[in-house]
Amino acid sequence: MKIISMIPARYSASRFPGKLMQNLAGKTVILRTYEATVATNLFDDVYVVTDSETIYNEIVSNGGKAIMSQKEHESGSDRIAEAVEHLDVDIVVNVQGDEPFTERTSLEKVLEVFKDDEKKDIDLASLMVEIHDWDEINNPNTVKVIVDQNNFALYFSRSPIPFPRDKDAGARYFKHKGIYAFRKEALLDFYKLPMQFIEATEKIECIRYLEYGKRIKMIETTVEGVEIDTPEDLERAKKLWK
């Protein structure tokens, strides 16, 4: 299988504009993410896909590969789909631009599921991390996921799922990590299908796959890192980097 990684990178993030160009231990967040992804040695190619000349120049001037989007896009998956439409590739891994702690072990687990999927039952795979802190479980910036007995995603939400009506029921809570591995066909399907109201309401792009009947295999990992969604996350990332 030919496997590439695409890192969607939008400059004007609604919660933290310009976050990808913030300084993280001497380099920008987007460059840290790009270099971490390349360092896994799992991909035939790694690209940043962006609508920003600033981000494009940051990657290219540091010896990386970047692609300028030709259209406006609602989601990172749309941005990636445009970029890979005419590329000869089997699996596309979306690493979020605000994930500078991307590492090999978790990505290997995501890619492994496709090697054993001869019937192509899995359209895409992603990661989840168990969370215990109730503030994080209630935080709408943290996307939660629930799965069936075979670890296929049932739903994603910014609300606590399952709702703890009985707090003694022993529910486990999982945070969705923003790394996806797609079959190219599933990604192109996503690109062609219009957004439905649940995705539009939650502002969680992978819900579109569920709404159209795609199957998302979730893999549990214990490696959490820091996703940089807010200025506070950036400060946490700086401390963790030290």
KEGUPA-848338 format. One record per residue: chain; x, y, z of N, C-alpha, C, O in turn. Coordinates in steps of 0.1 Angstrom, whole numbers, plus 2048, in hexadecimal, padded with zeros to 3 digits. Layout:
! KEGUPA-848338
vexdo, nxx, nyy, nzz, caxx, cayy, cazz, cxx, cyy, czz, oxx, oyy, ozz
A, X, Y, Z, X, Y, Z, X, Y, Z, X, Y, Z $
...
***
This chain:
! KEGUPA-848338
vexdo, nxx, nyy, nzz, caxx, cayy, cazz, cxx, cyy, czz, oxx, oyy, ozz
A, 808, 7F4, 800, 800, 800, 800, 809, 80C, 800, 813, 80D, 807 $
A, 805, 816, 7F8, 80B, 823, 7F9, 804, 82C, 803, 7F8, 82E, 802 $
A, 80C, 831, 80D, 806, 838, 818, 80D, 846, 819, 819, 847, 819 $
A, 804, 850, 819, 80A, 85E, 81A, 803, 864, 826, 7F8, 860, 82B $
A, 809, 86F, 82B, 802, 877, 836, 800, 885, 830, 808, 88B, 82A $
A, 7F4, 88A, 833, 7F0, 898, 830, 7ED, 89F, 83D, 7E5, 89A, 845 $
A, 7F3, 8AB, 83E, 7F0, 8B3, 84A, 7E9, 8C0, 846, 7EF, 8C9, 841 $
A, 7DB, 8C0, 848, 7D4, 8CC, 845, 7D7, 8D7, 84E, 7D8, 8D5, 85B $
A, 7D9, 8E3, 849, 7DE, 8EE, 851, 7D7, 8FB, 84D, 7DA, 901, 842 $
A, 7CE, 900, 855, 7C6, 90C, 853, 7CB, 917, 85C, 7CC, 914, 868 $
A, 7CE, 922, 857, 7D4, 92D, 85F, 7CA, 933, 869, 7CD, 935, 875 $
A, 7BE, 935, 864, 7B4, 93D, 86C, 7AB, 933, 874, 79E, 933, 872 $
A, 7B1, 92B, 87D, 7A9, 923, 886, 7A0, 92B, 88F, 7A4, 935, 894 $
A, 793, 927, 890, 789, 930, 897, 78D, 932, 8A6, 78B, 93D, 8AB $
A, 791, 927, 8AD, 794, 928, 8BB, 7A1, 92F, 8BE, 7A3, 934, 8C9 $
A, 7AB, 92D, 8B5, 7B8, 932, 8B8, 7BF, 936, 8AB, 7C7, 92F, 8A6 $
A, 7BB, 941, 8A5, 7C0, 945, 898, 7D0, 946, 898, 7D6, 94B, 8A1 $
A, 7D5, 941, 88D, 7E4, 941, 88C, 7EB, 937, 895, 7F8, 938, 896 $
A, 7E4, 92E, 89B, 7EB, 925, 8A5, 7F6, 91C, 89E, 800, 919, 8A5 $
A, 7F4, 919, 892, 7FE, 910, 88C, 80C, 917, 889, 816, 911, 887 $
A, 80C, 925, 88A, 818, 92C, 888, 81E, 931, 896, 827, 939, 896 $
A, 818, 92C, 8A1, 81D, 930, 8AE, 82A, 928, 8B1, 82C, 91E, 8AB $
A, 832, 92E, 8B9, 83F, 929, 8BD, 83E, 91E, 8C7, 838, 91F, 8D1 $
A, 843, 912, 8C3, 844, 907, 8CD, 852, 902, 8CE, 857, 8FB, 8C5 $
A, 859, 907, 8D8, 867, 903, 8DA, 870, 906, 8CE, 878, 8FD, 8CA $
A, 86E, 912, 8C9, 877, 916, 8BE, 873, 914, 8B0, 87A, 918, 8A7 $
A, 868, 90C, 8AE, 863, 90A, 8A1, 854, 90C, 8A1, 84D, 90B, 8AC $
A, 84D, 90E, 896, 83F, 910, 895, 838, 903, 898, 83E, 8F8, 896 $
A, 82C, 903, 89D, 824, 8F7, 89F, 822, 8EF, 893, 824, 8E3, 893 $
A, 81F, 8F5, 887, 81D, 8ED, 87B, 82A, 8E7, 877, 82A, 8DB, 872 $
A, 836, 8ED, 878, 842, 8E7, 875, 846, 8DB, 87E, 84A, 8D1, 87A $
A, 843, 8DD, 88B, 845, 8D2, 895, 83C, 8C6, 891, 841, 8BB, 891 $
A, 830, 8C9, 88D, 827, 8BE, 889, 82C, 8B7, 87C, 82C, 8AA, 87C $
A, 830, 8BF, 873, 835, 8B9, 866, 842, 8B0, 869, 842, 8A5, 864 $
A, 84B, 8B6, 870, 857, 8AE, 873, 855, 8A2, 87B, 85B, 897, 879 $
A, 84B, 8A2, 885, 848, 896, 88D, 842, 88C, 884, 844, 880, 886 $
A, 839, 890, 87A, 833, 886, 871, 83D, 87F, 868, 83D, 873, 866 $
A, 846, 887, 862, 851, 882, 85A, 85A, 878, 862, 85E, 86E, 85D $
A, 85C, 87C, 86F, 865, 874, 877, 860, 866, 87A, 868, 85D, 87F $
A, 853, 864, 878, 84E, 856, 87B, 853, 84C, 871, 853, 840, 873 $
A, 857, 851, 865, 85C, 848, 85A, 852, 83E, 856, 855, 833, 852 $
A, 845, 842, 856, 83A, 839, 853, 834, 83C, 845, 82C, 834, 83F $
A, 838, 847, 83F, 831, 84C, 833, 83A, 84D, 827, 846, 850, 828 $
A, 835, 84B, 81B, 83C, 84D, 80F, 83E, 85C, 80C, 848, 85F, 806 $
A, 834, 864, 811, 835, 872, 810, 82D, 879, 81B, 824, 873, 820 $
A, 832, 885, 81F, 82A, 88D, 828, 829, 89B, 822, 832, 8A1, 81E $
A, 81C, 8A0, 823, 819, 8AD, 81D, 811, 8B5, 828, 809, 8B0, 82F $
A, 814, 8C2, 828, 80A, 8CC, 82E, 802, 8D1, 824, 806, 8D6, 819 $
A, 7F4, 8D1, 826, 7EB, 8D7, 81C, 7E4, 8E3, 823, 7DE, 8E2, 82D $
A, 7E6, 8EE, 81C, 7E2, 8FB, 823, 7DB, 905, 81A, 7DD, 904, 80D $
A, 7D4, 90E, 81F, 7CF, 919, 818, 7D7, 926, 81B, 7D3, 931, 816 $
A, 7E1, 925, 822, 7E9, 930, 827, 7F7, 930, 821, 7FF, 927, 822 $
A, 7FA, 93C, 81A, 808, 93D, 815, 812, 93D, 820, 81E, 939, 81E $
A, 80E, 943, 82B, 817, 943, 837, 81C, 935, 83B, 827, 933, 83D $
A, 812, 92D, 83D, 815, 91F, 841, 81C, 917, 836, 825, 910, 838 $
A, 818, 919, 829, 81E, 913, 81E, 82D, 916, 81E, 836, 90E, 81D $
A, 830, 923, 81F, 83E, 928, 81F, 846, 923, 82B, 852, 920, 82A $
A, 83F, 921, 836, 846, 91C, 842, 84B, 90E, 840, 856, 90B, 844 $
A, 843, 906, 83A, 847, 8F8, 837, 851, 8F7, 82C, 85B, 8F0, 82E $
A, 84F, 8FD, 821, 858, 8FC, 816, 866, 902, 819, 870, 8FC, 815 $
A, 866, 90D, 820, 873, 914, 823, 87B, 90B, 82D, 887, 90D, 82E $
A, 874, 902, 834, 87C, 8F9, 83D, 87E, 8EB, 837, 880, 8E1, 83E $
A, 87C, 8EA, 82A, 880, 8DE, 823, 874, 8D4, 822, 876, 8C8, 81E $
A, 868, 8D8, 826, 85D, 8CF, 826, 855, 8CF, 819, 858, 8D7, 810 $
A, 84A, 8C7, 818, 841, 8C7, 80C, 834, 8CD, 810, 82E, 8C9, 81B $
A, 82F, 8D6, 808, 822, 8DC, 80B, 81A, 8DE, 7FE, 820, 8DF, 7F3 $
A, 80D, 8DE, 7FF, 804, 8E0, 7F4, 7FA, 8EB, 7F8, 7F4, 8EB, 803 $
A, 7F8, 8F4, 7EE, 7EE, 8FF, 7F0, 7E0, 8FA, 7EC, 7DF, 8F5, 7E0 $
A, 7D6, 8FB, 7F4, 7C8, 8F8, 7F0, 7C4, 901, 7E5, 7C7, 90D, 7E5 $
A, 7BC, 8FC, 7DC, 7B7, 904, 7D1, 7A9, 909, 7D4, 7A4, 912, 7CD $
A, 7A2, 903, 7DE, 794, 907, 7E1, 793, 90A, 7F0, 79C, 907, 7F8 $
A, 788, 910, 7F3, 784, 911, 801, 77E, 904, 806, 777, 8FE, 7FF $
A, 781, 901, 813, 77D, 8F4, 818, 777, 8F5, 826, 77B, 8FD, 82E $
A, 76D, 8ED, 829, 766, 8ED, 836, 76E, 8E5, 840, 76D, 8E8, 84C $
A, 776, 8DB, 83C, 77C, 8D2, 845, 78A, 8CE, 840, 78D, 8D0, 834 $
A, 792, 8C9, 849, 79F, 8C4, 845, 79E, 8B8, 83B, 7A7, 8B7, 833 $
A, 794, 8B0, 83D, 793, 8A4, 834, 790, 8A9, 826, 795, 8A3, 81C $
A, 788, 8B3, 824, 785, 8B9, 817, 792, 8BE, 811, 795, 8BC, 805 $
A, 79A, 8C5, 819, 7A6, 8CB, 814, 7B0, 8C0, 80F, 7B6, 8C1, 805 $
A, 7B1, 8B5, 817, 7B9, 8AA, 813, 7B4, 8A3, 807, 7BC, 89F, 7FE $
A, 7A7, 8A1, 806, 7A1, 89A, 7FA, 7A5, 8A1, 7ED, 7A8, 89B, 7E3 $
A, 7A4, 8AE, 7ED, 7A7, 8B6, 7E1, 7B6, 8B3, 7DD, 7B9, 8B1, 7D2 $
A, 7BF, 8B2, 7E7, 7CD, 8B1, 7E5, 7D0, 8A3, 7E0, 7DA, 8A1, 7D8 $
A, 7C9, 898, 7E4, 7CD, 88A, 7E1, 7C5, 885, 7D5, 7C8, 87A, 7D1 $
A, 7BB, 88C, 7D0, 7B2, 887, 7C6, 7B9, 880, 7BA, 7B5, 876, 7B5 $
A, 7C4, 886, 7B6, 7CB, 881, 7AA, 7D8, 87A, 7AE, 7E1, 878, 7A5 $
A, 7DA, 877, 7BB, 7E7, 871, 7BF, 7E5, 862, 7BF, 7DA, 85D, 7C2 $
A, 7EF, 85A, 7BC, 7EF, 84C, 7BC, 7F2, 847, 7CB, 7FE, 847, 7CE $
A, 7E8, 845, 7D2, 7EA, 842, 7E1, 7DE, 839, 7E6, 7D3, 839, 7E0 $
A, 7E1, 830, 7EF, 7D7, 827, 7F5, 7D1, 82C, 802, 7C5, 82D, 804 $
A, 7DA, 830, 80B, 7D6, 835, 818, 7DB, 843, 81B, 7E7, 846, 818 $
A, 7D3, 84B, 820, 7D6, 859, 823, 7D4, 85C, 832, 7C9, 859, 837 $
A, 7DF, 860, 838, 7DE, 862, 847, 7DD, 871, 849, 7E6, 879, 845 $
A, 7D3, 876, 84F, 7D1, 884, 853, 7D6, 886, 861, 7D1, 881, 86B $
A, 7E1, 88E, 862, 7E6, 892, 86F, 7E3, 8A1, 870, 7E6, 8A9, 868 $
A, 7DC, 8A4, 87B, 7D8, 8B2, 87D, 7E4, 8BB, 87F, 7EE, 8B7, 885 $
A, 7E4, 8C7, 87A, 7EF, 8D0, 87A, 7F2, 8D4, 888, 7FE, 8D9, 88B $
A, 7E9, 8D3, 892, 7EC, 8D7, 8A0, 7EF, 8CB, 8A9, 7ED, 8CC, 8B5 $
A, 7F5, 8C1, 8A3, 7F9, 8B5, 8AA, 809, 8B3, 8AA, 80E, 8AA, 8A3 $
A, 810, 8BC, 8B0, 81F, 8BB, 8B0, 825, 8AF, 8B7, 831, 8AC, 8B5 $
A, 81D, 8A8, 8BF, 822, 89C, 8C6, 81E, 88F, 8BE, 81F, 885, 8C4 $
A, 81B, 890, 8B2, 819, 884, 8AA, 825, 87B, 8AA, 830, 87F, 8A9 $
A, 822, 86E, 8AD, 82D, 864, 8AE, 829, 857, 8A7, 81E, 855, 8A3 $
A, 833, 84F, 8A5, 832, 843, 89D, 829, 838, 8A2, 821, 832, 89A $
A, 829, 836, 8AF, 822, 82A, 8B5, 813, 82A, 8B2, 80E, 820, 8AD $
A, 80D, 836, 8B4, 7FF, 837, 8B2, 7FB, 836, 8A3, 7F2, 830, 89F $
A, 803, 83C, 89B, 801, 83C, 88C, 802, 82E, 887, 7FB, 82A, 87E $
A, 80C, 826, 88C, 80D, 818, 888, 801, 810, 88B, 7FD, 808, 883 $
A, 7FB, 813, 896, 7EF, 80C, 89A, 7E3, 80F, 890, 7DB, 806, 88D $
A, 7E2, 81B, 88C, 7D8, 81F, 883, 7DA, 818, 875, 7D0, 813, 86F $
A, 7E6, 818, 871, 7E9, 812, 863, 7E8, 803, 863, 7E4, 7FD, 859 $
A, 7EA, 7FD, 86F, 7EA, 7EE, 870, 7DC, 7E9, 86C, 7DB, 7DE, 866 $
A, 7D1, 7F0, 870, 7C4, 7EA, 86D, 7C1, 7E8, 85F, 7B9, 7DF, 85B $
A, 7C7, 7F0, 856, 7C5, 7EE, 847, 7CC, 7E2, 842, 7C7, 7DC, 838 $
A, 7D7, 7DE, 848, 7DE, 7D2, 843, 7D6, 7C5, 845, 7D8, 7BC, 83D $
A, 7CE, 7C5, 84F, 7C6, 7B9, 851, 7B8, 7BA, 84C, 7AF, 7B1, 84F $
A, 7B5, 7C5, 845, 7A7, 7C7, 840, 7A5, 7C4, 832, 7A3, 7CC, 829 $
A, 7A6, 7B7, 82F, 7A6, 7B2, 821, 798, 7B5, 81A, 798, 7B7, 80E $
A, 78D, 7B5, 822, 780, 7B8, 81C, 77D, 7C7, 81B, 773, 7CB, 816 $
A, 786, 7CF, 81F, 785, 7DD, 81F, 778, 7E2, 827, 770, 7EA, 822 $
A, 776, 7DC, 833, 76B, 7E0, 83B, 76D, 7ED, 842, 764, 7F4, 846 $
A, 77A, 7F1, 843, 77D, 7FE, 84A, 780, 809, 840, 788, 808, 837 $
A, 778, 813, 841, 779, 81F, 838, 784, 828, 83D, 78C, 82E, 836 $
A, 785, 82A, 84B, 78F, 832, 851, 791, 82D, 85F, 789, 827, 865 $
A, 79D, 831, 864, 7A1, 82D, 872, 7A6, 83A, 879, 7AB, 843, 873 $
A, 7A4, 83A, 886, 7A8, 845, 88E, 7AB, 841, 89C, 7AA, 835, 8A0 $
A, 7B0, 84B, 8A4, 7B5, 848, 8B2, 7AC, 84E, 8BD, 7A5, 858, 8BB $
A, 7AC, 847, 8C8, 7A4, 84C, 8D4, 7AD, 84A, 8E0, 7B4, 840, 8E1 $
A, 7AB, 853, 8EA, 7B3, 852, 8F6, 7A9, 853, 902, 7A0, 85C, 902 $
A, 7AA, 84A, 90B, 7A1, 84A, 917, 7A3, 856, 91F, 7AF, 85A, 922 $
A, 799, 85D, 924, 79A, 869, 92C, 792, 867, 939, 788, 860, 939 $
A, 797, 86C, 944, 791, 86B, 951, 78D, 878, 958, 784, 878, 960 $
A, 794, 883, 954, 791, 890, 95A, 783, 895, 955, 781, 896, 949 $
A, 77B, 898, 95F, 76D, 89B, 95C, 76C, 8A9, 955, 763, 8AB, 94D $
A, 776, 8B2, 958, 776, 8BF, 951, 779, 8BD, 942, 773, 8C3, 939 $
A, 782, 8B3, 93F, 784, 8B0, 931, 779, 8A9, 92A, 776, 8AC, 91E $
A, 772, 8A0, 931, 767, 899, 92C, 75C, 8A3, 928, 755, 8A1, 91E $
A, 75A, 8AE, 930, 750, 8B8, 92E, 754, 8C3, 924, 74C, 8CB, 91F $
A, 761, 8C3, 921, 766, 8CE, 918, 762, 8CC, 90A, 766, 8C2, 904 $
A, 75B, 8D6, 904, 757, 8D5, 8F6, 762, 8D5, 8EC, 760, 8D1, 8E1 $
A, 76E, 8DA, 8F0, 77A, 8D9, 8E7, 77F, 8CB, 8E6, 787, 8C8, 8DD $
A, 77B, 8C2, 8EF, 77F, 8B4, 8EF, 775, 8AC, 8E8, 769, 8AB, 8ED $
A, 778, 8A6, 8DD, 76E, 89E, 8D5, 76E, 890, 8DB, 779, 889, 8DC $
A, 763, 88B, 8DF, 762, 87E, 8E5, 75C, 874, 8DB, 755, 878, 8D1 $
A, 75F, 867, 8DD, 75A, 85D, 8D3, 755, 851, 8DB, 75B, 84D, 8E6 $
A, 74B, 84A, 8D6, 746, 83D, 8DC, 747, 833, 8D0, 745, 836, 8C5 $
A, 74A, 827, 8D4, 74C, 81C, 8CB, 744, 810, 8CE, 73F, 80E, 8D9 $
A, 743, 807, 8C4, 73C, 7FA, 8C6, 746, 7F0, 8CB, 751, 7F3, 8CE $
A, 741, 7E3, 8CC, 74A, 7D9, 8D2, 756, 7D6, 8CA, 760, 7D0, 8CE $
A, 756, 7DA, 8BD, 761, 7D7, 8B4, 769, 7E4, 8B2, 772, 7E5, 8A9 $
A, 767, 7EE, 8BA, 76E, 7FB, 8B9, 76B, 802, 8AD, 774, 80A, 8A8 $
A, 760, 801, 8A7, 75B, 80A, 89C, 754, 815, 8A2, 74B, 813, 8AB $
A, 756, 821, 89D, 750, 82D, 8A3, 741, 82D, 8A1, 73C, 82A, 896 $
A, 73A, 830, 8AC, 72C, 832, 8AB, 728, 841, 8AA, 71E, 844, 8A3 $
A, 72F, 849, 8B1, 72C, 858, 8B1, 738, 860, 8B7, 73F, 85B, 8BF $
A, 739, 86C, 8B2, 743, 876, 8B8, 73B, 882, 8BD, 731, 885, 8B7 $
A, 73F, 888, 8C8, 738, 893, 8CD, 741, 89C, 8D5, 74B, 898, 8DB $
A, 73D, 8A9, 8D6, 744, 8B2, 8DF, 73E, 8B1, 8ED, 743, 8B6, 8F7 $
A, 732, 8AB, 8EE, 72C, 8A8, 8FB, 731, 89B, 901, 737, 893, 8FA $
A, 730, 899, 90E, 734, 88D, 914, 72B, 881, 90F, 71F, 881, 910 $
A, 732, 877, 909, 72A, 86B, 904, 732, 85F, 909, 73E, 85F, 908 $
A, 72B, 855, 90F, 71D, 856, 912, 719, 85F, 91E, 722, 862, 926 $
A, 70D, 865, 91E, 709, 86D, 928, 708, 866, 935, 702, 85B, 936 $
A, 70F, 86A, 940, 710, 863, 94D, 703, 864, 955, 704, 869, 961 $
A, 6F8, 85F, 951, 6EC, 85F, 959, 6EE, 857, 965, 6E9, 85B, 970 $
A, 6F5, 84C, 964, 6F9, 843, 96F, 708, 844, 970, 70F, 83D, 968 $
A, 70D, 84B, 979, 71C, 84D, 97A, 722, 840, 980, 72F, 83F, 980 $
A, 71B, 836, 985, 720, 82A, 989, 720, 81F, 97F, 724, 814, 982 $
A, 71D, 823, 972, 71C, 819, 968, 729, 814, 962, 72A, 80B, 95B $
A, 734, 81C, 966, 741, 818, 962, 744, 81C, 953, 74C, 815, 94D $
A, 73E, 827, 94E, 741, 82B, 941, 74F, 830, 93F, 755, 836, 948 $
A, 755, 82D, 934, 762, 832, 930, 761, 83D, 926, 758, 83D, 91E $
A, 769, 847, 927, 769, 852, 91E, 775, 853, 915, 780, 852, 91B $
A, 774, 855, 908, 77F, 856, 8FF, 77F, 863, 8F7, 775, 867, 8F2 $
A, 78B, 869, 8F7, 78D, 875, 8EF, 792, 870, 8E1, 79B, 868, 8DF $
A, 78C, 877, 8D7, 790, 874, 8C9, 79D, 87C, 8C6, 79D, 888, 8C7 $
A, 7A7, 875, 8C2, 7B4, 87C, 8BD, 7B3, 87F, 8AE, 7AE, 876, 8A7 $
A, 7B7, 88B, 8AA, 7B5, 88F, 89D, 7BE, 889, 892, 7C4, 891, 88B $
A, 7BF, 87C, 892, 7C7, 875, 888, 7BE, 86B, 881, 7B8, 863, 888 $
A, 7BE, 86C, 874, 7B5, 862, 86C, 7BE, 85C, 862, 7C7, 862, 85C $
A, 7BB, 84F, 85F, 7C0, 848, 853, 7B4, 844, 84A, 7AC, 83D, 84F $
A, 7B4, 849, 83E, 7A9, 846, 835, 7AE, 83D, 829, 7B9, 83E, 825 $
A, 7A4, 835, 825, 7A6, 830, 817, 7A3, 83C, 80E, 79A, 844, 810 $
A, 7AB, 83C, 803, 7A9, 848, 7FA, 79B, 849, 7F5, 795, 854, 7F4 $
A, 794, 83D, 7F2, 786, 83E, 7ED, 77D, 844, 7F7, 774, 84C, 7F4 $
A, 77F, 841, 804, 776, 846, 80F, 778, 855, 810, 76E, 85D, 812 $
A, 784, 85A, 80F, 787, 868, 80F, 781, 870, 804, 77C, 87B, 806 $
A, 782, 86A, 7F8, 77C, 871, 7EC, 76D, 871, 7ED, 766, 87A, 7E9 $
A, 767, 866, 7F3, 758, 866, 7F5, 754, 872, 7FE, 74B, 879, 7FC $
A, 75C, 873, 809, 75A, 87E, 813, 759, 88C, 80B, 751, 894, 80E $
A, 763, 88D, 803, 764, 89A, 7FB, 758, 89D, 7F3, 755, 8A9, 7F1 $
A, 752, 893, 7EE, 747, 895, 7E4, 739, 895, 7EC, 72F, 89A, 7E6 $
A, 739, 891, 7F8, 72C, 890, 7FF, 729, 89D, 807, 733, 8A2, 80E $
A, 71D, 8A3, 806, 71B, 8AF, 80E, 71A, 8AE, 81D, 716, 8A3, 822 $
A, 71E, 8B8, 824, 71D, 8B8, 833, 70E, 8B7, 837, 705, 8BD, 831 $
A, 70C, 8AE, 841, 6FE, 8AD, 846, 6FD, 8B4, 853, 707, 8BA, 858 $
A, 6F1, 8B4, 859, 6EF, 8BE, 864, 6F6, 8BA, 871, 6F9, 8C2, 879 $
A, 6F8, 8AD, 873, 6FF, 8A9, 880, 70D, 8AD, 880, 712, 8B3, 88A $
A, 714, 8AB, 875, 722, 8B0, 874, 722, 8BF, 875, 72B, 8C5, 87C $
A, 719, 8C6, 86F, 718, 8D5, 86F, 715, 8DA, 87E, 71A, 8E4, 881 $
A, 70E, 8D2, 885, 70A, 8D6, 893, 716, 8D4, 89C, 719, 8DD, 8A4 $
A, 71C, 8C8, 89C, 727, 8C5, 8A5, 735, 8CB, 8A0, 73E, 8CD, 8A8 $
A, 736, 8CE, 893, 742, 8D3, 88D, 74D, 8C8, 890, 758, 8CB, 894 $
A, 74A, 8BC, 88C, 753, 8B1, 88D, 753, 8AA, 87F, 749, 8A3, 87C $
A, 75D, 8AB, 877, 75D, 8A6, 86A, 75B, 897, 868, 754, 893, 85E $
A, 760, 88F, 871, 75F, 880, 86F, 751, 87C, 871, 74E, 870, 86D $
A, 748, 884, 876, 73A, 880, 877, 734, 87E, 869, 72B, 876, 867 $
A, 739, 885, 85F, 734, 884, 852, 735, 875, 84D, 72D, 870, 846 $
A, 740, 86F, 850, 742, 861, 84C, 738, 858, 852, 732, 850, 84B $
A, 734, 85A, 85F, 72A, 852, 866, 71C, 855, 85F, 715, 84C, 85E $
A, 71A, 861, 85C, 70D, 865, 857, 70A, 85E, 849, 6FF, 85C, 845 $
A, 715, 85B, 842, 714, 855, 835, 718, 846, 835, 71A, 840, 82B $
A, 718, 840, 841, 71A, 832, 843, 728, 82D, 842, 72A, 820, 840 $
A, 732, 835, 843, 740, 830, 842, 743, 82A, 850, 73E, 82E, 85A $
A, 74D, 821, 850, 751, 81B, 85C, 75F, 820, 861, 769, 820, 859 $
A, 75F, 825, 86D, 76B, 82B, 873, 770, 821, 87E, 76A, 820, 889 $
A, 77C, 81B, 87C, 782, 813, 886, 78A, 81B, 890, 793, 823, 88C $
A, 787, 81B, 89D, 78E, 822, 8A7, 799, 819, 8AE, 796, 80E, 8B1 $
A, 7A4, 81F, 8B0, 7AF, 818, 8B7, 7B3, 81F, 8C3, 7B5, 82B, 8C3 $
A, 7B3, 818, 8CE, 7B6, 81F, 8DB, 7C5, 820, 8DC, 7CD, 817, 8D9 $
A, 7CA, 82C, 8E1, 7D8, 82F, 8E4, 7D9, 835, 8F1, 7CF, 83B, 8F6 $
A, 7E4, 834, 8F7, 7E7, 83B, 904, 7EF, 847, 902, 7F2, 84F, 90C $
A, 7F4, 84A, 8F6, 7FC, 856, 8F3, 7F3, 861, 8F0, 7EC, 861, 8E6 $
A, 7F4, 86C, 8F9, 7EA, 877, 8F8, 7F1, 883, 8F1, 7EB, 889, 8E8 $
A, 7FC, 888, 8F6, 802, 894, 8F1, 7F9, 8A0, 8F4, 7F1, 8A0, 8FE $
A, 7FA, 8AA, 8EC, 7F2, 8B6, 8ED, 7ED, 8BB, 8E0, 7F5, 8BD, 8D7 $
A, 7E0, 8BC, 8DE, 7DA, 8C2, 8D2, 7D9, 8D1, 8D5, 7D3, 8D5, 8DF $
A, 7DE, 8DA, 8CC, 7DE, 8E8, 8CF, 7D2, 8EF, 8C9, 7D2, 8F3, 8BD $
A, 7C8, 8F0, 8D1, 7BB, 8F7, 8CD, 7BA, 905, 8D3, 7B3, 90D, 8CE $
A, 7C1, 907, 8DE, 7C0, 914, 8E5, 7CD, 919, 8EA, 7D7, 911, 8EA $
A, 7CF, 926, 8EE, 7DB, 92A, 8F3, 7E0, 922, 8FF, 7EC, 921, 902 $
A, 7D6, 91E, 907, 7DA, 916, 913, 7E0, 909, 90F, 7EA, 904, 915 $
A, 7DB, 902, 904, 7E1, 8F6, 8FF, 7EF, 8F8, 8FB, 7F8, 8F0, 8FD $
A, 7F2, 904, 8F4, 800, 907, 8F0, 809, 908, 8FC, 814, 903, 8FB $
A, 804, 90E, 907, 80D, 90E, 913, 810, 901, 918, 81B, 8FE, 91D $
A, 805, 8F8, 918, 807, 8EA, 91D, 811, 8E3, 914, 81A, 8DB, 919 $
A, 811, 8E5, 907, 81A, 8DF, 8FD, 828, 8E3, 900, 831, 8DB, 8FF $
A, 82A, 8F0, 903, 837, 8F5, 905, 83D, 8EE, 912, 849, 8EB, 912 $
A, 835, 8ED, 91C, 83A, 8E6, 928, 83D, 8D7, 925, 847, 8D2, 92A $
A, 835, 8D1, 91E, 837, 8C3, 91A, 843, 8C1, 912, 84B, 8B7, 913 $
A, 846, 8CA, 908, 851, 8C9, 900, 85E, 8CA, 908, 868, 8C3, 905 $
A, 85E, 8D2, 912, 86A, 8D3, 91B, 86D, 8C6, 922, 877, 8C5, 92A $
***
